Amino acid sequence: MYGLRPESAIARELGRSASSVRKMAEEIFATARKQGPWTAGEIQDLKRYLGASGPDVIARILGRDANEVQEQVFELGRIQQGGRWTRDEVQQLRRIYGTRSDSDLAVIFGRSLDSIQRIARRYCLAKDKAFLKRVAGEGASRMPRWEESELQLLRELYPTTPNLDIAQKLDRSVKSIVSKAHNLGLKKEIERLREMGRENVSLRYQ
């Protein structure tokens, strides 16, 4: 978990103090500082941790100087590719979108900020509440209240309709749809679950 979750969250998970987690991390990653050109593997690791932790933590994990980490992030930010998003890219974006800033995501994927935001809108992605609280305070995580008409439409559509389609109809995130459906005790019908299974198998083979 280290580098991907805040030290305080790891401390709660392990029943330790944050200072204890930090001290153990310093021991685990106490390796000789690397120098010279970055390898492809290091770049991938940097992208994995970028946005989830600050330069000091990433530097500790990678065995690099914090200034080197910041310089490498700057260089990555200058690379922007165009063209269509691959299926793997979209899946990765959907997986980490909630825990990273859009600017960090642009660096991770080598895409423009506009491209990141466009794909996020297409798939009705949203930032995690914990992430918003961490970067902007409690108030940033507040979402519009659900109207009764929205709840009724959710009850009608949820059993048989893909969550993305529902999110687009209600102008909400997929996470919001799933969370509210869970709170209301809504379930997918058996046939829809079978369709989802077939879709997942098809995606896996493609």
C-alpha positions as CSV (number, residue, x, y, z in Angstrom):
1,M,0.0,0.0,0.0
2,Y,2.9,2.4,0.6
3,G,3.0,5.1,-1.9
4,L,-0.5,4.4,-3.2
5,R,-2.4,5.3,0.0
6,P,-1.7,8.0,2.6
7,E,0.4,7.0,5.5
8,S,-2.5,7.8,7.9
9,A,-4.7,5.3,6.0
10,I,-2.1,2.6,6.1
11,A,-1.6,3.3,9.8
12,R,-5.3,2.7,10.4
13,E,-5.3,-0.5,8.4
14,L,-2.3,-1.9,10.3
15,G,-3.2,-0.6,13.7
16,R,0.0,1.5,13.8
17,S,0.8,5.1,14.2
18,A,1.6,7.2,11.1
19,S,5.1,7.8,12.4
20,S,5.7,4.1,12.8
21,V,4.6,3.5,9.2
22,R,6.9,6.2,8.0
23,K,9.8,4.8,10.0
24,M,9.3,1.3,8.7
25,A,9.0,2.6,5.1
26,E,12.4,4.3,5.6
27,E,13.9,1.0,6.7
28,I,12.3,-1.0,3.9
29,F,13.3,1.4,1.1
30,A,16.8,2.2,2.6
31,T,18.7,1.5,-0.6
32,A,21.7,3.2,-2.3
33,R,20.6,6.2,-4.3
34,K,20.4,5.5,-8.1
35,Q,22.0,7.8,-10.5
36,G,22.1,8.2,-14.3
37,P,19.4,7.7,-16.9
38,W,16.0,6.4,-15.9
39,T,15.0,2.9,-17.1
40,A,11.7,2.2,-18.7
41,G,10.7,0.2,-15.6
42,E,11.4,3.2,-13.3
43,I,9.3,5.4,-15.6
44,Q,6.4,3.0,-15.3
45,D,6.8,2.9,-11.5
46,L,6.9,6.7,-11.4
47,K,3.6,6.9,-13.3
48,R,2.1,4.3,-10.9
49,Y,2.8,6.4,-7.9
50,L,2.4,9.9,-9.4
51,G,-0.4,11.7,-7.8
52,A,-0.9,9.2,-5.1
53,S,2.1,10.4,-3.2
54,G,4.4,13.4,-3.1
55,P,8.0,13.5,-4.6
56,D,9.6,12.7,-1.3
57,V,7.7,9.4,-0.9
58,I,8.2,8.5,-4.6
59,A,11.9,9.2,-4.3
60,R,12.1,6.9,-1.3
61,I,10.4,4.1,-3.1
62,L,12.4,4.5,-6.3
63,G,15.7,5.2,-4.6
64,R,16.1,8.5,-6.4
65,D,16.6,12.1,-5.3
66,A,13.3,14.0,-4.9
67,N,14.6,16.7,-7.2
68,E,15.3,14.0,-9.9
69,V,11.7,12.8,-9.4
70,Q,10.3,16.3,-10.0
71,E,12.5,16.9,-13.0
72,Q,11.4,13.6,-14.5
73,V,7.7,14.5,-14.0
74,F,8.3,17.8,-15.7
75,E,9.9,16.0,-18.7
76,L,7.0,13.5,-18.9
77,G,4.6,16.4,-18.8
78,R,6.1,17.7,-22.1
79,I,5.1,14.4,-23.9
80,Q,1.6,14.4,-25.3
81,Q,0.4,11.8,-27.7
82,G,-2.7,12.1,-29.8
83,G,-4.9,9.5,-31.5
84,R,-7.6,7.2,-30.1
85,W,-7.4,5.8,-26.6
86,T,-6.7,2.1,-26.4
87,R,-9.0,-0.2,-24.4
88,D,-6.2,-0.7,-21.8
89,E,-5.7,3.0,-21.4
90,V,-9.4,3.6,-20.8
91,Q,-9.6,0.7,-18.3
92,Q,-6.6,2.1,-16.4
93,L,-8.1,5.6,-16.4
94,R,-11.4,4.3,-15.1
95,R,-9.4,2.5,-12.3
96,I,-7.3,5.4,-11.1
97,Y,-9.3,8.5,-12.1
98,G,-10.9,8.9,-8.6
99,T,-7.6,9.1,-6.8
100,R,-5.5,11.4,-9.1
101,S,-5.8,15.0,-10.2
102,D,-6.5,15.6,-13.9
103,S,-3.1,17.3,-14.4
104,D,-1.3,14.2,-12.9
105,L,-3.4,11.9,-15.1
106,A,-2.3,13.9,-18.2
107,V,1.3,13.2,-17.3
108,I,0.7,9.5,-16.5
109,F,-1.1,8.9,-19.9
110,G,0.9,11.4,-21.9
111,R,-2.3,13.1,-23.0
112,S,-3.7,16.6,-23.0
113,L,-5.8,17.8,-20.0
114,D,-8.7,18.2,-22.4
115,S,-8.4,14.6,-23.6
116,I,-8.4,13.4,-20.0
117,Q,-11.5,15.4,-19.2
118,R,-13.3,14.4,-22.4
119,I,-12.9,10.6,-21.6
120,A,-13.9,11.2,-18.0
121,R,-17.1,12.8,-19.1
122,R,-17.8,10.0,-21.6
123,Y,-17.5,7.4,-19.0
124,C,-19.1,9.5,-16.2
125,L,-16.1,9.2,-13.9
126,A,-15.8,11.1,-10.6
127,K,-13.2,11.8,-8.0
128,D,-13.3,9.8,-4.8
129,K,-14.7,11.7,-1.8
130,A,-11.5,10.9,0.2
131,F,-9.4,12.4,-2.6
132,L,-11.5,15.6,-2.8
133,K,-11.3,16.0,1.0
134,R,-7.6,15.6,1.0
135,V,-6.9,18.2,-1.7
136,A,-9.6,20.7,-1.2
137,G,-11.4,20.2,2.1
138,E,-14.7,18.7,3.2
139,G,-16.9,20.9,1.2
140,A,-15.5,19.8,-2.1
141,S,-17.0,16.3,-1.8
142,R,-20.6,17.4,-1.6
143,M,-22.8,16.2,-4.4
144,P,-26.2,17.4,-5.5
145,R,-29.0,15.9,-3.6
146,W,-31.0,13.2,-5.3
147,E,-34.5,14.3,-6.4
148,E,-37.4,11.9,-6.0
149,S,-37.8,11.9,-9.8
150,E,-34.2,10.8,-10.1
151,L,-34.6,8.0,-7.6
152,Q,-37.7,6.8,-9.4
153,L,-35.8,6.6,-12.7
154,L,-33.0,4.8,-11.0
155,R,-35.3,2.2,-9.5
156,E,-36.8,1.7,-13.0
157,L,-33.6,1.5,-14.9
158,Y,-31.1,-0.2,-12.5
159,P,-32.2,-3.8,-12.8
160,T,-31.8,-4.0,-16.6
161,T,-29.7,-1.1,-17.8
162,P,-25.9,-0.7,-17.8
163,N,-24.7,1.7,-15.1
164,L,-22.9,3.9,-17.6
165,D,-26.2,4.4,-19.5
166,I,-28.0,5.3,-16.3
167,A,-25.2,7.7,-15.3
168,Q,-25.4,9.5,-18.6
169,K,-29.2,9.8,-18.3
170,L,-29.0,11.2,-14.8
171,D,-25.8,13.3,-15.4
172,R,-24.1,11.6,-12.5
173,S,-21.0,9.5,-12.1
174,V,-21.1,5.7,-12.3
175,K,-19.8,5.6,-8.7
176,S,-22.8,7.7,-7.6
177,I,-25.2,5.4,-9.4
178,V,-23.7,2.2,-7.8
179,S,-23.6,3.8,-4.4
180,K,-27.1,5.0,-4.4
181,A,-28.4,1.7,-5.8
182,H,-26.6,-0.1,-3.0
183,N,-28.2,2.2,-0.4
184,L,-31.7,1.6,-1.9
185,G,-31.1,-2.2,-2.0
186,L,-31.5,-2.4,-5.8
187,K,-30.2,-5.4,-7.6
188,K,-29.5,-6.3,-11.3
189,E,-31.8,-8.9,-12.8
190,I,-30.3,-12.3,-13.6
191,E,-30.4,-11.7,-17.4
192,R,-28.5,-8.4,-17.0
193,L,-25.9,-10.1,-14.8
194,R,-25.5,-12.8,-17.5
195,E,-25.0,-10.0,-20.1
196,M,-22.4,-8.4,-18.0
197,G,-20.6,-11.7,-17.7
198,R,-20.6,-12.1,-21.4
199,E,-19.4,-8.6,-21.9
200,N,-16.5,-9.1,-19.5
201,V,-15.5,-12.3,-21.2
202,S,-15.6,-10.6,-24.6
203,L,-13.4,-7.7,-23.3
204,R,-10.9,-10.2,-21.9
205,Y,-10.5,-12.0,-25.1
206,Q,-10.3,-8.8,-27.2
